[in-house]
């Protein structure tokens, strides 16, 4: 059985601290570029620009830090790798901690930047957090943007979209980095997939498919922390399903390689 691309990287025995540093930096960049575009330039570039910001950021990160850590930058992706034996449980914990640190730092920097604009109103403008119902991007607000007059997409839509699209993302990540795939194009396929995911789901819940992305900015948006559990639980369920689907189709072994 041919090795996966990540297994080939692991043969070089990259020290764990370097992997964690790469994951932290990568997650910081993903949240800064993606959520930063949403918060700081969303009015100018629209949903299409936001989707491309996330997709292109992930694409160049795959090529930049993929040789070091595999470029998970997402706890759901790390879970998928762990379930398939590409990374040990201890290694996965280190990855997730690094991802959360990077995401929280990005959220802090983004809030500092947004707060530097006199017109920025945190309760009204938020910070690109995820949400459903009154916190869905499709919710209809009053003239001042403070009172919700009609809720947006509900929890059921959030559950379906987060599970389904995270499963898609994790499946594409695992399949694209498999040695029988055209590995040099992995970054392109993964980045395009995330772009499409954002185009589909931005109006529903601002798109998570990544618990670190959600946790990093939730503290700065009113009501987001009360709903954050959904953007941890359902992307992780989706990540596990994506790994299961990959295992069924590609039939990879579960030997731990890192």
C-alpha positions in Angstrom: 0.0 0.0 0.0 1.4 3.3 -1.0 2.1 5.9 1.7 0.2 9.1 2.1 1.9 12.4 1.5 1.8 13.2 5.3 3.5 9.8 6.0 6.3 10.8 3.6 6.8 14.0 5.5 6.9 12.1 8.9 9.8 10.0 7.6 11.9 13.1 7.9 11.0 13.3 11.6 10.0 16.9 12.0 10.2 17.8 15.8 6.9 18.2 17.4 7.5 21.8 18.6 8.0 22.8 14.9 4.8 21.2 14.0 2.9 23.0 16.8 4.5 26.3 15.8 3.4 25.8 12.2 -0.1 24.9 13.2 -0.4 27.9 15.5 1.0 30.3 12.8 -1.2 28.7 10.1 -4.4 29.0 12.1 -3.5 32.6 13.0 -3.1 33.5 9.3 -6.3 31.7 8.3 -8.4 33.5 10.8 -6.7 36.8 10.2 -7.1 36.7 6.4 -10.5 35.0 6.3 -12.4 36.6 9.2 -10.4 39.8 8.7 -11.7 40.1 5.2 -15.2 39.5 6.5 -15.0 42.1 9.2 -12.7 44.8 7.7 -13.5 44.5 4.0 -16.8 42.6 3.8 -18.8 45.5 2.6 -16.4 46.0 -0.2 -15.7 42.5 -1.4 -19.0 40.8 -0.5 -19.6 37.1 0.2 -17.6 36.0 -2.9 -14.6 38.0 -1.7 -14.9 36.5 1.8 -15.1 32.9 0.4 -12.0 33.5 -1.8 -10.2 35.0 1.2 -10.7 31.8 3.2 -10.0 29.5 0.3 -6.9 31.2 -1.0 -5.5 31.5 2.5 -5.9 27.8 3.1 -4.4 27.0 -0.4 -1.2 28.9 0.2 -0.9 27.6 3.7 -1.0 24.0 2.4 2.1 24.8 0.4 3.8 26.9 3.0 3.4 24.8 6.2 2.2 21.5 4.8 5.7 20.1 4.6 6.1 20.8 8.3 2.8 19.9 10.0 0.5 18.7 7.2 -1.4 22.0 7.5 -4.4 20.9 9.5 -5.2 24.4 11.0 -8.5 23.0 12.1 -9.3 20.6 15.0 -11.9 18.8 12.8 -9.1 18.0 10.3 -6.8 16.9 13.1 -9.5 14.6 14.4 -9.8 13.0 10.9 -6.1 12.4 10.7 -6.1 10.9 14.2 -8.9 8.5 13.5 -7.1 7.2 10.5 -3.8 6.8 12.4 -1.9 9.6 10.6 -1.2 11.3 13.9 -1.2 10.0 17.5 -3.7 11.1 20.2 -1.0 13.0 22.0 0.2 14.6 18.8 -3.4 15.6 18.0 -3.8 17.3 21.4 -0.7 19.4 20.7 -2.0 20.4 17.3 -5.4 21.4 18.7 -3.9 23.5 21.5 -1.6 25.3 19.0 -4.6 25.9 16.6 -6.6 27.4 19.4 -3.8 29.7 20.5 -3.3 30.9 17.0 -7.1 31.5 16.6 -7.4 33.4 19.9 -4.5 35.6 19.0 -6.0 36.3 15.6 -9.3 37.2 17.2 -7.6 39.6 19.6 -5.7 41.3 16.8 -8.8 41.6 14.7 -10.8 43.1 17.5 -8.0 45.6 18.1 -8.0 46.6 14.4 -11.8 46.8 14.2 -12.1 48.8 17.4 -9.6 51.4 16.0 -12.3 52.5 13.6 -14.5 55.1 15.3 -17.6 53.9 13.3 -17.1 50.3 14.6 -20.0 49.2 16.9 -19.2 45.9 18.5 -22.8 44.9 19.5 -24.0 45.7 16.0 -21.1 44.8 13.8 -19.8 41.9 15.7 -16.5 40.1 14.7 -17.5 37.5 12.1 -18.7 35.0 14.7 -21.0 32.1 13.8 -24.6 31.8 14.8 -28.2 30.8 14.0 -31.6 32.2 14.6 -31.3 35.8 15.7 -27.5 35.5 15.1 -27.7 34.1 11.6 -26.4 36.4 8.9 -29.8 36.1 7.2 -31.6 37.5 10.2 -33.5 40.7 9.4 -32.7 43.7 11.7 -34.3 47.1 12.2 -33.0 50.3 10.7 -30.3 50.7 13.3 -29.2 47.1 13.1 -29.8 46.5 16.8 -33.2 44.9 16.9 -33.9 41.6 15.1 -37.3 41.6 13.5 -37.1 38.2 11.8 -34.7 35.3 12.7 -32.5 33.8 10.1 -31.7 30.1 9.5 -32.3 27.9 12.5 -30.3 25.3 14.4 -31.4 22.5 12.1 -29.9 24.2 9.1 -26.7 24.8 11.1 -26.4 21.2 12.1 -26.9 19.9 8.6 -24.6 22.4 6.9 -21.8 22.1 9.5 -21.8 18.3 9.6 -22.1 17.9 5.8 -19.6 20.5 4.7 -17.0 19.7 7.4 -17.2 16.0 6.3 -16.6 17.2 2.7 -13.6 19.4 3.7 -12.0 16.6 5.8 -12.6 14.0 3.0 -11.0 16.3 0.4 -8.0 17.0 2.7 -7.4 13.3 3.4 -8.0 12.2 -0.2 -6.0 15.0 -1.8 -2.9 14.3 0.3 -3.1 10.5 -0.4 -0.1 9.4 -2.4 -2.3 7.9 -5.1 -3.7 11.4 -5.7 -1.9 14.2 -7.6 -0.3 15.5 -4.3 1.2 18.7 -5.8 -2.3 19.9 -6.6 -3.5 19.2 -3.0 -3.4 22.9 -2.0 -5.5 23.9 -5.0 -8.1 21.2 -4.4 -8.4 21.9 -0.7 -8.5 25.7 -1.2 -11.2 25.5 -3.9 -13.2 23.2 -1.7 -13.1 25.7 1.2 -14.1 28.5 -1.1 -17.2 26.6 -2.3 -18.1 25.7 1.2 -18.1 29.3 2.2 -20.2 30.3 -0.8 -22.8 27.7 0.1 -23.0 28.3 3.9 -22.1 32.0 4.6 -25.8 33.1 4.6 -26.7 30.3 7.0 -24.4 30.7 9.9 -21.3 32.6 8.7 -19.6 29.2 8.1 -17.5 27.5 10.6 -16.4 23.9 9.6 -13.5 24.8 12.0 -14.0 25.0 15.7 -10.8 27.1 16.1 -12.1 29.7 13.7 -15.3 29.9 15.6 -13.8 30.0 19.1 -11.2 32.6 18.2 -13.8 35.4 17.5 -16.9 34.3 19.5 -15.9 36.2 22.7 -16.2 39.6 20.8 -19.7 39.2 19.5 -22.9 39.4 21.7 -24.7 36.1 21.9 -22.0 34.1 20.1 -20.6 32.3 23.2 -24.1 30.9 24.0 -24.1 29.2 20.7 -20.5 28.2 20.3 -21.1 24.6 21.4 -22.7 23.9 18.1 -19.7 25.1 16.2 -17.5 22.7 18.2 -19.7 19.6 18.3 -21.0 19.5 14.7 -17.8 20.2 12.8 -16.1 17.5 14.9 -18.9 15.1 14.0 -18.5 16.1 10.4 -14.7 15.6 10.6 -15.2 12.1 11.9 -17.7 11.3 9.1 -15.3 12.6 6.5 -12.5 10.4 7.9 -14.9 7.4 7.9 -15.9 8.1 4.3 -12.2 8.4 3.2 -11.4 5.1 5.0 -14.2 3.3 3.3 -13.2 4.5 -0.2 -9.4 4.5 0.1 -9.1 1.6 2.6 -6.1 3.1 4.4 -4.7 1.3 7.5 -4.8 2.8 11.0 -1.2 2.5 11.9 0.1 5.5 13.8 2.8 7.3 11.8 3.4 10.4 14.0 
